[in-house]
């Protein structure tokens, strides 16, 4: 935060690296890795993305990883830094407002507010309340781009 750096985070790296990072980084460096909570608490600007094609490219997995920090089968190592997870509102902000800030568009993108442009995805699960296991298995039921519904699976 003091440096004004924007931290570009891809939360799925933490669950993708779960099985090899401890041995490669060692205990001391692992405590500093994937430090989303510490960065958030410092006031640093954080933007999140999917890092496709390195990772799957699914924002639901990114949200899941940022808030739960377990692999997709529900496993997390004993020293995997579960205290570094973000709350659901924080993770959503990192994926939306934070990313808009990182591309210098936060005045007109990043959250739902009058006068701001918005592309909206509606999912089959409420990401703010669903059990963690349901987040990565949710699917889009509607997509709105520029105020127009471009995908609607509700009637299918």
LUMKOLLO-563933 format. One record per residue (C-alpha): residue number from 1; residue in three letters; x, y, z. Coordinates in Angstrom, 1 decimal. Layout:
N
+-------+-------+--------+--------+--------+
| fikol | marti |      u |      v |      w |
+-------+-------+--------+--------+--------+
|   NUM |   Ala |      X |      Y |      Z |
...
+-------+-------+--------+--------+--------+
This chain:
156
+-------+-------+--------+--------+--------+
| fikol | marti |      u |      v |      w |
+-------+-------+--------+--------+--------+
|     1 |   Unk |    0.0 |    0.0 |    0.0 |
|     2 |   Unk |    2.8 |    2.4 |    0.9 |
|     3 |   Unk |    4.3 |    2.0 |   -2.6 |
|     4 |   Unk |    1.0 |    2.5 |   -4.4 |
|     5 |   Unk |    1.5 |   -0.8 |   -6.2 |
|     6 |   Unk |   -1.5 |   -2.6 |   -7.6 |
|     7 |   Unk |   -1.3 |   -6.2 |   -6.7 |
|     8 |   Unk |   -2.5 |   -8.4 |   -9.6 |
|     9 |   Unk |   -3.8 |  -11.6 |   -8.0 |
|    10 |   Unk |   -5.0 |  -14.8 |   -9.5 |
|    11 |   Unk |   -6.5 |  -16.7 |   -6.5 |
|    12 |   Unk |   -6.7 |  -20.0 |   -8.3 |
|    13 |   Unk |   -2.9 |  -20.1 |   -8.2 |
|    14 |   Unk |   -3.2 |  -20.9 |   -4.5 |
|    15 |   Unk |   -5.3 |  -23.9 |   -5.0 |
|    16 |   Unk |   -3.4 |  -25.0 |   -8.2 |
|    17 |   Unk |   -0.1 |  -24.7 |   -6.3 |
|    18 |   Unk |   -1.3 |  -26.4 |   -3.2 |
|    19 |   Unk |    0.5 |  -29.7 |   -3.8 |
|    20 |   Unk |    3.9 |  -28.4 |   -4.8 |
|    21 |   Unk |    4.4 |  -24.9 |   -3.4 |
|    22 |   Unk |    5.2 |  -25.9 |    0.2 |
|    23 |   Unk |    8.2 |  -28.1 |   -0.9 |
|    24 |   Unk |    9.4 |  -25.5 |   -3.4 |
|    25 |   Unk |    9.0 |  -22.4 |   -1.3 |
|    26 |   Unk |    9.7 |  -23.7 |    2.2 |
|    27 |   Unk |    7.8 |  -22.8 |    5.3 |
|    28 |   Unk |    9.1 |  -19.2 |    5.8 |
|    29 |   Unk |    8.4 |  -18.1 |    2.2 |
|    30 |   Unk |    5.1 |  -19.9 |    2.1 |
|    31 |   Unk |    3.8 |  -17.7 |    4.9 |
|    32 |   Unk |    4.3 |  -14.7 |    2.6 |
|    33 |   Unk |    2.8 |  -16.3 |   -0.5 |
|    34 |   Unk |   -0.8 |  -15.8 |   -1.6 |
|    35 |   Unk |   -1.1 |  -13.2 |    1.1 |
|    36 |   Unk |   -4.5 |  -11.7 |    0.1 |
|    37 |   Unk |   -5.7 |  -10.8 |    3.7 |
|    38 |   Unk |   -2.4 |   -9.1 |    4.6 |
|    39 |   Unk |   -2.5 |   -7.1 |    1.3 |
|    40 |   Unk |   -6.1 |   -6.2 |    1.8 |
|    41 |   Unk |   -5.6 |   -5.1 |    5.4 |
|    42 |   Unk |   -2.6 |   -3.0 |    4.4 |
|    43 |   Unk |   -4.9 |   -0.9 |    2.1 |
|    44 |   Unk |   -3.1 |   -2.1 |   -1.0 |
|    45 |   Unk |   -5.1 |   -2.0 |   -4.3 |
|    46 |   Unk |   -5.8 |   -5.5 |   -5.4 |
|    47 |   Unk |   -7.0 |   -6.7 |   -8.8 |
|    48 |   Unk |   -7.9 |  -10.3 |   -9.5 |
|    49 |   Unk |   -8.1 |  -12.2 |  -12.8 |
|    50 |   Unk |   -8.2 |  -15.7 |  -14.1 |
|    51 |   Unk |   -4.7 |  -16.0 |  -15.6 |
|    52 |   Unk |   -6.1 |  -18.0 |  -18.5 |
|    53 |   Unk |   -4.8 |  -20.0 |  -20.2 |
|    54 |   Unk |   -2.4 |  -20.9 |  -17.4 |
|    55 |   Unk |   -5.4 |  -21.6 |  -15.1 |
|    56 |   Unk |   -8.8 |  -22.7 |  -16.1 |
|    57 |   Unk |  -10.1 |  -19.1 |  -16.7 |
|    58 |   Unk |  -13.2 |  -19.5 |  -14.6 |
|    59 |   Unk |  -14.0 |  -16.5 |  -12.4 |
|    60 |   Unk |  -16.1 |  -18.7 |  -10.2 |
|    61 |   Unk |  -13.0 |  -20.7 |   -9.3 |
|    62 |   Unk |  -11.1 |  -17.5 |   -8.6 |
|    63 |   Unk |  -13.9 |  -16.3 |   -6.3 |
|    64 |   Unk |  -13.9 |  -19.8 |   -4.6 |
|    65 |   Unk |  -10.2 |  -19.8 |   -4.2 |
|    66 |   Unk |  -10.1 |  -16.3 |   -2.7 |
|    67 |   Unk |  -12.7 |  -17.0 |   -0.1 |
|    68 |   Unk |  -12.1 |  -20.7 |    0.7 |
|    69 |   Unk |   -8.5 |  -21.5 |   -0.3 |
|    70 |   Unk |   -9.1 |  -25.3 |   -0.7 |
|    71 |   Unk |   -8.7 |  -27.3 |   -3.8 |
|    72 |   Unk |  -11.8 |  -28.2 |   -5.8 |
|    73 |   Unk |  -12.3 |  -31.4 |   -3.8 |
|    74 |   Unk |  -12.3 |  -29.4 |   -0.5 |
|    75 |   Unk |   -8.7 |  -30.2 |    0.6 |
|    76 |   Unk |   -6.3 |  -27.7 |    2.1 |
|    77 |   Unk |   -2.9 |  -28.4 |    3.7 |
|    78 |   Unk |   -2.4 |  -27.8 |    7.4 |
|    79 |   Unk |   -0.2 |  -24.8 |    6.9 |
|    80 |   Unk |   -1.9 |  -23.5 |    3.8 |
|    81 |   Unk |   -2.6 |  -20.0 |    5.2 |
|    82 |   Unk |   -6.4 |  -20.2 |    5.6 |
|    83 |   Unk |   -6.2 |  -17.0 |    7.5 |
|    84 |   Unk |   -5.3 |  -15.3 |    4.3 |
|    85 |   Unk |   -8.8 |  -15.8 |    2.7 |
|    86 |   Unk |  -10.9 |  -12.8 |    1.9 |
|    87 |   Unk |  -14.6 |  -12.3 |    2.8 |
|    88 |   Unk |  -17.0 |  -12.8 |   -0.1 |
|    89 |   Unk |  -17.6 |   -9.0 |   -0.5 |
|    90 |   Unk |  -13.8 |   -8.4 |   -0.5 |
|    91 |   Unk |  -13.3 |  -11.1 |   -3.1 |
|    92 |   Unk |  -16.0 |   -9.7 |   -5.3 |
|    93 |   Unk |  -14.5 |   -6.2 |   -5.0 |
|    94 |   Unk |  -11.1 |   -7.6 |   -6.0 |
|    95 |   Unk |  -12.6 |   -9.2 |   -9.1 |
|    96 |   Unk |  -14.6 |   -6.1 |  -10.1 |
|    97 |   Unk |  -13.7 |   -2.8 |   -8.5 |
|    98 |   Unk |  -10.1 |   -3.7 |   -8.1 |
|    99 |   Unk |   -9.7 |   -4.8 |  -11.7 |
|   100 |   Unk |  -11.4 |   -1.6 |  -12.9 |
|   101 |   Unk |   -9.0 |    0.4 |  -10.8 |
|   102 |   Unk |   -6.0 |   -1.4 |  -12.2 |
|   103 |   Unk |   -6.9 |   -0.3 |  -15.8 |
|   104 |   Unk |   -7.7 |    3.2 |  -14.6 |
|   105 |   Unk |  -11.4 |    2.8 |  -15.4 |
|   106 |   Unk |  -12.9 |    2.8 |  -11.8 |
|   107 |   Unk |  -14.8 |    6.1 |  -12.5 |
|   108 |   Unk |  -16.9 |    4.3 |  -15.1 |
|   109 |   Unk |  -16.6 |    0.6 |  -14.3 |
|   110 |   Unk |  -16.3 |   -1.9 |  -11.5 |
|   111 |   Unk |  -19.5 |   -1.6 |   -9.5 |
|   112 |   Unk |  -23.2 |   -1.1 |  -10.0 |
|   113 |   Unk |  -23.9 |    2.6 |   -9.7 |
|   114 |   Unk |  -25.8 |    5.2 |  -11.7 |
|   115 |   Unk |  -23.9 |    6.4 |  -14.7 |
|   116 |   Unk |  -21.4 |    3.5 |  -14.7 |
|   117 |   Unk |  -21.3 |    0.9 |  -17.5 |
|   118 |   Unk |  -22.1 |   -2.6 |  -16.4 |
|   119 |   Unk |  -21.8 |   -6.1 |  -17.8 |
|   120 |   Unk |  -23.6 |   -8.4 |  -15.4 |
|   121 |   Unk |  -23.5 |  -12.2 |  -15.0 |
|   122 |   Unk |  -26.2 |  -13.9 |  -13.0 |
|   123 |   Unk |  -25.4 |  -17.3 |  -11.6 |
|   124 |   Unk |  -27.3 |  -20.4 |  -10.5 |
|   125 |   Unk |  -26.1 |  -20.0 |   -7.0 |
|   126 |   Unk |  -25.9 |  -16.9 |   -4.8 |
|   127 |   Unk |  -22.1 |  -16.5 |   -4.5 |
|   128 |   Unk |  -22.5 |  -14.5 |   -1.3 |
|   129 |   Unk |  -24.3 |  -17.2 |    0.7 |
|   130 |   Unk |  -23.9 |  -20.6 |   -1.1 |
|   131 |   Unk |  -21.9 |  -23.3 |    0.5 |
|   132 |   Unk |  -18.3 |  -23.1 |   -0.7 |
|   133 |   Unk |  -18.6 |  -26.4 |   -2.6 |
|   134 |   Unk |  -21.4 |  -25.0 |   -4.7 |
|   135 |   Unk |  -19.5 |  -22.0 |   -6.0 |
|   136 |   Unk |  -17.3 |  -23.7 |   -8.6 |
|   137 |   Unk |  -20.2 |  -25.8 |   -9.9 |
|   138 |   Unk |  -22.5 |  -22.8 |  -10.4 |
|   139 |   Unk |  -23.3 |  -21.8 |  -13.9 |
|   140 |   Unk |  -24.4 |  -18.7 |  -15.7 |
|   141 |   Unk |  -28.1 |  -18.3 |  -16.2 |
|   142 |   Unk |  -28.1 |  -14.8 |  -17.6 |
|   143 |   Unk |  -25.5 |  -12.4 |  -19.1 |
|   144 |   Unk |  -26.2 |   -8.7 |  -19.6 |
|   145 |   Unk |  -23.8 |   -6.6 |  -21.7 |
|   146 |   Unk |  -24.3 |   -2.9 |  -22.2 |
|   147 |   Unk |  -27.8 |   -3.1 |  -20.8 |
|   148 |   Unk |  -28.9 |   -5.9 |  -23.2 |
|   149 |   Unk |  -29.6 |   -9.5 |  -22.3 |
|   150 |   Unk |  -27.2 |  -11.5 |  -24.5 |
|   151 |   Unk |  -27.7 |  -14.9 |  -22.8 |
|   152 |   Unk |  -30.7 |  -16.2 |  -20.9 |
|   153 |   Unk |  -31.0 |  -19.8 |  -19.8 |
|   154 |   Unk |  -33.9 |  -19.2 |  -17.4 |
|   155 |   Unk |  -36.5 |  -20.5 |  -19.9 |
|   156 |   Unk |  -34.5 |  -23.5 |  -21.0 |
+-------+-------+--------+--------+--------+
